[in-house]
Amino acid sequence: MKRYVQHDFLKISHFTTDVWRHPEHNHNHFELVFIRRGSGVHILNGIEHAYSGRTLFLLGPSDYHFFRIDTETDFTFLKFTNTYLRSMPAPEGEGTWIQCIDGILVNAGRSDVAILDSEYSSDLADRVMALIVGEWEHNRKEPNDTIFFLIQSVMSLVKRRLCGLFVPGVTPPTDERVLALVHYIHANINSVERLQAEHLAAMFGCSKNYLGVFFKEHLGMTLRDYVSRYKLSLIESRLKNSSFTIKEISYALGFTDLSHFNKFFQKHKGVAPKEFRQKLRQEVVL
């Protein structure tokens, strides 16, 4: 498989075509792909996503893709590296986008979720993308503060749609109490103490035993299994899409030591974290 390597912090391209000329490939950077008009199929990680009209896709460095175009399509590509992403302040004012991006990338390739889920969000993305392209061209294809904050606006739109979703494969229930509980788990996934059943039961005003039964009844798995699945999905995302060391990933997700982290990952994936990351880097570089 081809791998496209980008050394610039940011590149933006806007073009119209009826023939896709790139082979299936992945990258060393993130991509936001906005389609303004046209129709066809985006094959992302082996899954076909039909598009027609305004559509937005988010790709991490390990995602592989290509397009099959049916009718002439307007594309806008925003390509940015970890370094550029890391410099963005998070909307909540805590940490950086490289940290809160985890919850987005876990769900980025889902075929059942459209990032632009309304006429309003489609209009908003359309206008902001046009401003980004215009500023990029006016500024002779050089990044500036205006482009920086416009891209952050698009990322906020993506985050609003993807970050609060459940682990892929888990159907979100309609019960507001379960939603609140799971969102609390996501927000505190790096804290062992706050994920203890005793703490969660106290936070949500019930007994430990009732909490366990209630959670399994609504999600079809135990509380511990859900925490493990979500934490595993975040580890995979960081191994694939960030430059954090394995030790940094382990520490950030609340593991007491590196040995415990390695055993946890190997138990669920059948391979050590270091080997998992090395396999991702064995693709051919174009």
Secondary structure, DSSP 8 states (H G I E B T S, - for coil): -EEE---SSEEEEEEEESS----SEEESSEEEEEEEEEEEEEEETTEEEEEESSEEEEE-TT--EEEEEEEEEEEEEEEE-HHHHHTSB-TTSSSBHHHHHHHHHTTTT-TT--SS-SHHHHHHHHHHHHHHHHHHHHTTS---HHHHHHHHHHHHHHHHHHTT---TT----S-HHHHHHHHHHHHTTT-TGGGSHHHHHHHTTS-HHHHHHHHHHHHSS-HHHHHHHHHHHHHHHHHHH----HHHHHHHTT-SSHHHHHHHHHHHHSS-HHHHHHHHTTS---
